[in-house]
Amino acid sequence: MSQANAKPVSSHVLDAAIAWQLCLDCGSGSAVEQAEFAKWYSASEEHARAWLQLGMLDQRFSTTSIPARNALLNARNGVQERVRKIGSGLASIALVCGVALFAGKNYLPIDYWMADQRTATGEQRQLRLADGTLLNLNTHSAIDVQFDDTTRRIILQEGEIMVETGHGDPRPFIVQTRDGSLRALGTRFMVKREDQGTRLSVLQSRVEAHPENSAERTLYSEGQQVLMHRDRLGQMLALSPGADAWTRGMLVLDNVRLADMISELNRYHRGHLGVEPEVADLRITGSFPLNNIELSLNALLPTLPVHIEQRTPWWVTVSAKPSAN
């Protein structure tokens, strides 16, 4: 191993590399897993270095890998609980003892991999449930479906969905996230997991929002959106035009910061997609295809003073247009 590759990596990055190895090795090597791993690997030089170092260590501890991989598949809840208790000692324990510990939701959400349905980065999927409900899963999204005699429940583990509820079923229809529950009242709506909470966008009829740690229950109507936190509901806002355009494979923007556009496109890009600070505050309006990120970026060139720098297929940066001199 070269001196550069031997540089130490942070414990949480090494933990994430361990979790990726366990998921890839004990899974089927599906396109979803491969695409998500490629995005993580290419996002940082430290990620690549951690993966190389883990490979060197794994040659020494390969005989302990089978119990670890079996545990990952069979003990989701136990894995998460042990991680909370053990913390930074995860990496060495996982390698030496063969214990399948998980790195934490900020790096590789175990519930995403164990979900009933999931999409990879850049993938969208439409599902018809047994009650007639139509679900659209956006990029890198995951759900569990829990229907019983009394309730129809969708647990959004990651990402974003659009729901068009089926009719004629008396059971309540609820979308559950870590932040609370959303009860549909014969409606069409979108739910998105964000870093700060869960965003509800109502496209038709009404939805009742109930934060996890609050007695508050509020109805939201067509054309309204709100960010739901675990302990409160945020300010009600008007729904922006084209909010559901992603279900048709498009991103619709009206006077939006370039940095915000790039951040949204990055959700659909298998790798790193960034923007330099000197052009981040430029404004953009238009419609852009989500299934062709290269085309969307090239559409910026005629109207904005920017340059698309592509170091590799996985690493793309939008920067200021070079001076003519």
Secondary structure, DSSP 8 states (H G I E B T S, - for coil): --TTTTS---HHHHHHHHHHHHHHHHS---HHHHHHHHHHHHT-HHHHHHHHHHHHHHHHSGGGHHHHHHHHHH-HHHHHHHHHHHGGGHHHHHHHH-------TTT--HHHHHSSEE--TT--EEEE-TTS-EEEE-TT-EEEEEE-SS-EEEEEEESEEEEE--SS--S-EEEEETTEEEEEEEEEEEEEEETTEEEEEEEEEEEEEEETT----EEEETTEEEEE-SS-B---EE--TTTTGGGGTEEEEEEEEHHHHHHHHHTT-SSEEEE-GGGTT-EEEEEEESS-HHHHHHTTTTTSSEEEEEEETTEEEEEE-----
